[in-house]
Amino acid sequence: MNIKVAQSAGFCFGVNRAVDKVNDLVRLGNKVCTLGPIIHNPQVIKKLENDGVLIVDDPKDVKKDYCLVIRSHGISPDILEEIKSQNINYYDATCPFVKKIHKIVKEYSQNGYNILIAGDENHPEVIGIKGYSSRQTLIFNSYEMLNILHSENLEFFENNVCVVAQTTFNTAIWEKSLKKIKNLCTNFKIFDTICSATVERQNEAMDLSRKSDLMIVIGGKNSSNTKKLRDVCSANCDTVLIEDVDEMPTQKIKRANLIGITAGASTPPYIIKEAINHMAEILNSSAEEQNFEQMLEESLRDFNFDEKVHGVVVGITPTEVFVDVGRKQAGFIPASEISYDPVNPADAFKIGDELDLLIMKTNDQEGTIMLSKKRLDAMKAWDKFIEANKEETILSGKVKNVIKGGVVVESDGVRVFVPASLATLSRNSSLDALVGQTVDFRVIEVNRRRRRCVGSIKSVLEEQRAQLANAFWESVEVGKVYHGQVKSLTSYGAFVDLGGVDGMIHISELSWVRIKHPSEVVKVDDSVEVYIKDVDKEKGKISLGFKKSEDNPWVQLKNLHKAGDVVDVEIVSMTTFGAFARIIPGVDGLIHISQISDRRIEKPQDELKIGQVVSAKITDIDFENKRVSLSIRALLDKEPQESVEEIAE
């Protein structure tokens, strides 16, 4: 097995220039901040943060007495003007190759050219470039997207067009797109602004990947040029993108004959060197079958781990915990190695705490020992999981994500796979809703050697539901009030989870007013207050009531009106013998055809219309049979009589 490293891997000129400037300013005692991350590499950013370098997203966030460094990606002219207007002390570390693009775009857009940019529209470099255009600007990141832009913006391509590329754009896509652009545009200017270092890096990576069984691409996962290197290599062989040695694909490395290594323009040399040393150690390790403990210990040694040690906490910072392990080297635990969950070192430990730890790496030159608590905890956790499997005890953990076939639950640093069929009580329940929740589960399969653990959330839920059901049947009685959750709807009613058992509200019990479907009153997952109407314990059936007596419209009518009252009513339907009018919601009264007018009419429609509001007198209310009689004529007969009396006076 051999390892071959691309000669162009690592920092490019622009990135190196920007990082060196920040380091120089820090060494000179300046307070430094950068407008966005100086480069897309988490290790470099963390190191700069430890040196006191701040990251700001907006010029107005720059603190007094701080020097602002503009990163190599560059910025738009309006942001630069804002920096100047606020009298901020700044250093422009924009890559000279990017500044060249700014100049081209500014000049040609002022001369009437539309601007076409090949790049990622959300990348800071492209955002800055676009800011220098005073004309219509379009951005594409693929050959297919270029075709879509053309079909949707014909006038754009009929005008003069200036074409530029993000410095780290994919060279293969660029060359293919240029042929298309030459056919689309009648008058165009094309500037090949892809950085020469990018071209060289991608070409070298392509050649190396064609010869290799496995390519390792090292760099930040949010780095544009690093992701493009991955894409270039993956077309030719199995390719893995890693940020640090913890992500090394150990088994793939052991199986490969020739391994190629390349790195993004934002990857510092020491990370590349560390990766190479680590891979060499993997290839030199024994491939013999081992039990789990031996495999884990060997894996830890692959990463320059040593053995378990006992130490005492002697110092705490926001990023590290210093531990005396009785050796000449100074021991420290990085914050990331304390727990699998994010934790503040000051909250996790105090001076004097005694800890069992695992040595991750010894650096004799610097006189330090890197330690880990979370990895030792993970080793111990397997004992706990094996015991839990035997005893069928219940464990808890947090659902981290949904994967093909189920969900992953993390518990004590161990990733537990829960199949979809064992994740919820119902197959129709959403797995996405579990993400982020703390759940109880049982271990149903554990393989320590393969580091495989399978769990069941459903078995715990079923047991809990059975316990709730037993408690329910022991205390249930007609008339008792419960709070439940609507579980499902049918055309004839709503099923409600009462906690361990389900009951049904018949559609006739949902509303005093006639409805066509339960969804007019309740929705799935609604919380509802119900009462027991009837119980059949033998069949396990529960009939629920939902309507409240005080909401009965006939009860409301009795409180509001009596015979003899004059009310405004709405005509809601017609028959041959009269019209029905709405007195209050849920109560309609009949206006007999003889009571509609003071003259004879053939049909109600001669005087009334559906939706018409009229005044009528309540002549009778039969609460027992739920009938109300109304009369419009009674009010009409009264008017002439009053007139006669008035004249007599």
Residue pairs with C-beta under 8 A, 6 or more apart in sequence:
1 256
1 257
1 258
1 259
1 283
2 257
2 258
2 259
3 259
3 261
3 276
3 279
3 280
3 283
4 208
4 211
4 212
4 258
4 259
4 260
4 261
5 260
5 261
5 262
5 272
5 276
6 201
6 204
6 205
6 208
6 260
6 261
6 262
6 263
7 204
8 197
8 200
8 201
8 204
8 262
9 201
9 218
9 261
9 262
9 263
9 267
9 272
10 263
10 265
10 267
10 268
10 269
10 272
11 19
11 265
11 266
11 267
11 268
11 269
12 195
12 197
12 198
12 201
12 265
13 95
13 197
14 72
14 95
14 96
14 97
14 98
14 167
14 195
14 265
15 39
15 72
15 95
15 265
15 266
17 72
17 93
17 95
18 38
18 39
18 69
18 71
18 72
18 93
18 95
19 38
19 39
19 44
19 268
21 69
21 91
21 93
22 32
22 34
22 38
22 48
22 53
22 69
22 93
23 51
25 32
25 67
25 69
25 91
26 32
26 48
26 51
26 52
26 53
30 67
31 52
31 63
31 65
31 66
31 67
32 52
32 53
32 54
32 66
32 67
32 69
33 53
33 54
33 55
33 56
33 62
33 63
33 66
33 67
33 68
33 69
34 48
34 53
34 54
34 55
34 56
34 68
34 69
34 70
34 71
35 56
35 57
35 59
35 68
35 69
35 70
35 71
35 75
35 79
36 55
36 56
36 57
36 71
36 73
36 124
37 45
37 55
37 71
38 44
38 45
38 48
38 53
38 69
38 71
38 72
38 93
39 45
39 71
39 72
39 220
39 223
39 266
40 219
40 220
40 222
40 223
40 224
40 226
40 264
40 266
41 219
41 220
41 223
41 243
41 264
41 266
41 267
41 268
41 271
42 220
42 243
43 243
43 244
43 268
43 271
44 266
44 268
45 55
46 319
49 55
50 319
54 63
54 66
56 62
56 68
59 68
59 79
59 82
59 83
59 86
59 88
60 82
60 86
62 68
62 86
62 88
66 89
67 89
67 90
67 91
68 83
68 88
68 89
68 90
68 91
69 90
69 91
69 93
70 80
70 83
70 90
70 91
70 92
70 93
70 94
71 93
71 94
71 124
72 93
72 94
72 95
72 98
73 94
73 95
73 98
73 123
73 124
73 125
73 128
74 94
74 95
74 98
74 99
74 102
74 124
74 125
74 128
74 129
75 94
75 124
75 128
75 131
76 127
76 128
76 130
76 131
76 132
77 131
77 132
78 131
79 128
79 131
80 92
83 90
94 102
94 128
95 167
95 195
97 167
97 193
97 195
98 125
98 128
98 129
98 167
100 193
101 129
101 164
101 167
101 191
101 193
102 128
102 129
102 132
104 162
104 164
104 191
104 193
105 115
105 129
105 130
105 132
105 133
105 162
105 164
106 132
106 133
106 134
108 115
108 162
108 189
109 115
109 132
109 133
109 134
109 135
109 137
109 162
110 134
112 135
112 159
112 160
113 135
113 159
113 160
113 161
113 162
113 189
114 135
114 136
114 137
114 138
114 156
114 159
114 160
114 161
114 162
115 130
115 133
115 135
115 136
115 137
115 138
115 161
115 162
115 164
116 137
116 138
116 139
116 140
116 161
116 162
116 163
116 164
116 181
117 126
117 129
117 130
117 137
117 138
117 139
117 140
117 163
117 164
117 165
117 166
118 139
118 140
118 141
118 163
118 164
118 165
118 166
118 169
118 173
118 174
118 177
119 125
119 126
119 129
119 139
119 141
119 165
119 166
119 169
120 126
120 139
120 141
120 166
120 224
121 127
121 130
121 139
121 141
123 166
123 224
125 166
125 167
125 168
125 224
126 139
126 166
129 164
129 166
130 137
130 139
136 156
138 149
138 153
138 156
140 146
140 149
140 177
141 173
142 173
143 173
143 176
143 177
143 180
146 177
146 180
146 181
147 180
149 156
150 157
150 184
157 184
157 185
158 186
159 187
160 187
160 188
160 189
161 181
161 185
161 187
161 188
161 189
162 188
162 189
162 191
163 178
163 181
163 188
163 189
163 190
163 191
164 191
164 193
165 174
165 191
165 192
165 193
165 194
166 193
166 194
166 224
167 193
167 194
167 195
167 198
168 194
168 195
168 198
168 224
168 225
168 228
168 265
169 194
169 198
169 228
170 202
170 228
170 231
170 232
171 194
171 198
171 199
171 202
171 203
172 232
174 192
174 194
178 190
181 188
181 190
182 188
182 190
197 265
198 225
198 265
201 225
201 229
201 262
201 265
202 228
202 229
202 232
204 262
205 215
205 217
205 229
205 232
205 233
205 260
205 262
206 232
206 233
206 235
206 236
208 215
208 233
208 260
208 262
209 215
209 232
209 233
209 234
209 235
209 236
209 237
209 239
209 260
210 236
210 237
211 258
211 260
212 236
212 237
212 256
212 258
212 259
212 260
213 237
213 238
213 255
213 256
213 257
213 258
213 259
214 237
214 238
214 239
214 240
214 249
214 252
214 253
214 256
214 258
214 259
214 260
215 233
215 234
215 236
215 237
215 238
215 239
215 240
215 259
215 260
215 261
215 262
216 239
216 240
216 242
216 248
216 249
216 253
216 259
216 260
216 261
216 262
216 275
216 279
217 226
217 229
217 230
217 233
217 239
217 240
217 241
217 242
217 262
217 263
217 264
218 226
218 241
218 242
218 243
218 261
218 262
218 263
218 264
218 267
218 271
218 272
218 275
219 225
219 226
219 229
219 241
219 243
219 263
219 264
219 265
219 266
219 267
220 226
220 243
220 264
220 266
220 267
221 227
221 241
221 243
223 264
223 265
223 266
225 264
225 265
225 266
226 241
226 263
226 264
226 265
226 266
226 267
227 241
229 262
229 263
229 264
230 239
230 241
233 239
233 260
233 262
237 260
238 252
240 247
240 249
240 252
242 248
242 249
242 275
244 271
244 274
244 275
245 274
245 275
245 278
245 303
246 303
248 275
248 278
248 279
248 282
250 282
250 299
250 302
253 259
253 279
253 282
253 283
254 282
254 283
254 285
254 287
259 279
261 272
261 275
261 276
261 279
263 271
263 272
278 302
278 303
278 304
281 301
281 302
281 304
282 302
285 298
285 301
285 302
286 298
290 298
291 448
291 449
292 382
292 448
292 449
292 451
293 379
295 449
296 379
297 305
300 358
300 360
300 375
303 360
303 361
304 360
304 361
304 362
305 358
305 359
305 360
305 361
306 359
306 362
306 369
307 358
307 359
308 356
308 357
308 358
308 359
308 376
309 325
309 326
309 331
309 356
309 357
309 358
309 359
309 371
310 325
310 354
310 355
310 356
310 357
311 323
311 324
311 325
311 326
311 331
311 354
311 355
311 357
311 371
312 323
312 324
312 352
312 353
312 354
312 355
313 321
313 322
313 323
313 349
313 350
313 351
313 352
313 353
313 354
313 355
314 322
314 323
314 324
314 351
315 321
315 322
315 351
316 322
316 345
316 346
316 349
316 350
316 351
317 345
318 335
318 344
318 345
318 346
319 334
319 335
319 345
320 332
320 333
320 334
320 335
320 345
321 332
321 333
321 335
321 338
321 345
321 348
321 349
322 330
322 331
322 332
323 331
323 332
323 333
323 355
323 357
323 371
324 331
325 331
325 357
325 359
325 369
325 371
327 369
328 367
329 362
329 363
329 364
329 367
329 368
329 369
330 367
330 368
330 369
331 357
331 368
331 369
331 371
332 368
332 369
332 370
332 371
333 345
333 357
333 370
333 371
333 372
333 373
334 370
335 343
335 344
335 345
337 360
337 370
337 371
337 372
337 373
337 374
337 375
338 345
338 348
338 373
338 374
339 348
339 373
339 374
339 377
339 413
340 374
340 378
340 410
340 413
341 398
349 355
355 373
356 373
356 376
357 371
357 372
357 373
357 376
358 371
358 372
358 373
358 375
358 376
358 379
359 369
359 370
359 371
360 370
360 371
360 372
360 375
361 369
361 370
362 368
362 369
362 370
363 369
363 370
374 413
375 413
377 412
377 413
378 412
378 413
378 414
381 411
381 412
381 413
381 414
382 414
382 446
382 448
384 395
384 412
385 395
385 414
385 443
385 446
385 453
386 446
386 448
387 393
388 394
388 395
388 442
388 443
389 443
389 444
389 445
389 446
392 442
393 442
394 440
394 441
394 442
394 460
395 411
395 440
395 441
395 442
395 443
395 455
396 411
396 438
396 439
396 440
396 441
397 409
397 410
397 411
397 412
397 416
397 438
397 439
397 441
398 409
398 410
398 411
398 436
398 437
398 438
398 439
399 407
399 408
399 409
399 434
399 435
399 436
399 437
399 438
399 439
400 407
400 408
400 409
400 410
400 415
400 435
401 407
401 408
401 435
402 408
402 431
402 432
402 434
402 435
403 417
405 419
405 420
406 417
406 418
406 419
406 420
406 421
406 422
406 423
406 431
407 417
407 418
407 420
407 423
407 431
407 434
407 435
408 415
408 416
408 417
408 418
409 415
409 416
409 417
409 418
409 439
409 441
409 455
409 457
410 416
411 441
414 453
415 453
416 441
416 443
416 453
416 454
416 455
417 452
417 453
417 454
417 455
418 441
418 454
418 455
418 456
418 457
419 454
420 427
420 431
421 427
421 458
422 444
422 455
422 456
422 457
422 458
422 459
423 429
423 431
423 434
423 457
423 458
424 431
424 434
424 457
424 458
424 461
425 458
425 461
425 462
425 465
434 457
439 457
439 460
440 457
440 460
441 455
441 456
441 457
441 459
441 460
442 455
442 456
442 459
442 460
443 453
443 454
443 455
444 454
444 455
444 456
444 459
445 452
445 453
445 454
446 452
446 453
446 454
447 453
465 500
466 500
467 500
468 499
468 500
468 501
469 500
469 501
470 500
471 500
472 498
472 499
472 500
472 501
473 501
473 537
476 532
476 535
476 542
477 532
477 535
478 532
478 533
478 534
478 535
479 531
479 532
480 531
480 532
481 529
481 530
481 531
482 498
482 499
482 503
482 529
482 530
482 531
482 532
483 527
483 528
483 529
483 530
484 496
484 497
484 498
484 499
484 503
484 527
484 528
484 530
485 496
485 497
485 525
485 526
485 527
485 528
486 494
486 495
486 496
486 497
486 522
486 523
486 524
486 525
486 526
486 527
486 528
487 495
487 496
487 497
487 502
487 524
488 494
488 495
488 524
489 495
489 517
489 518
489 519
489 522
489 523
489 524
490 518
491 507
491 517
491 518
492 506
492 507
493 504
493 505
493 506
493 507
493 509
493 510
493 518
494 504
494 505
494 507
494 510
494 518
494 521
494 522
495 502
495 503
495 504
496 502
496 503
496 504
496 505
496 528
496 530
496 544
498 530
498 542
501 540
501 542
502 542
503 530
503 532
503 542
503 543
503 544
504 541
504 542
504 543
504 544
505 518
505 522
505 528
505 530
505 544
505 545
505 546
506 543
507 515
507 517
507 518
509 533
509 544
509 545
509 546
509 547
510 518
510 520
510 521
510 522
510 546
510 547
511 520
511 521
511 547
512 547
512 551
512 552
512 553
512 586
513 553
513 585
513 586
515 521
521 546
522 528
528 546
530 544
530 545
530 546
531 544
531 545
532 542
532 543
532 544
532 545
533 543
533 544
533 545
534 542
534 543
535 541
535 542
535 543
536 542
549 555
552 586
553 584
553 585
553 586
553 587
554 586
554 587
554 623
554 626
556 584
556 586
556 587
557 583
557 584
557 587
557 621
557 628
558 623
560 584
561 567
561 583
561 618
561 621
562 618
562 621
563 618
563 619
563 620
563 621
564 617
564 618
564 619
565 617
565 618
566 615
566 616
566 617
566 618
566 635
567 583
567 615
567 616
567 617
567 618
568 613
568 614
568 615
568 616
569 581
569 582
569 583
569 589
569 613
569 614
569 615
569 616
569 630
570 581
570 582
570 611
570 612
570 613
571 579
571 580
571 581
571 608
571 609
571 610
571 611
571 612
571 613
571 614
572 580
572 581
572 582
572 588
572 610
573 579
573 580
573 588
573 610
574 580
574 603
574 604
574 605
574 608
574 610
575 604
576 593
576 603
577 592
577 593
578 590
578 591
578 592
578 593
578 595
578 596
578 604
579 590
579 591
579 593
579 596
579 604
579 608
580 588
580 589
580 590
580 591
581 588
581 589
581 590
581 591
581 614
581 616
581 630
582 588
583 589
583 618
583 628
583 630
587 626
587 628
588 628
589 616
589 618
589 627
589 628
589 629
589 630
590 627
590 628
590 629
590 630
591 604
591 616
591 630
591 631
591 632
592 629
592 631
593 601
593 603
593 604
594 633
595 619
595 629
595 630
595 631
595 632
595 633
595 634
596 604
596 607
596 608
596 632
596 633
597 606
597 607
597 632
597 633
597 636
598 633
598 636
598 637
601 607
608 614
614 632
615 632
615 635
616 630
616 631
616 632
616 635
617 630
617 631
617 632
617 634
617 635
618 628
618 629
618 630
619 629
619 630
619 631
619 634
620 627
620 628
620 629
621 627
621 628
621 629
622 628
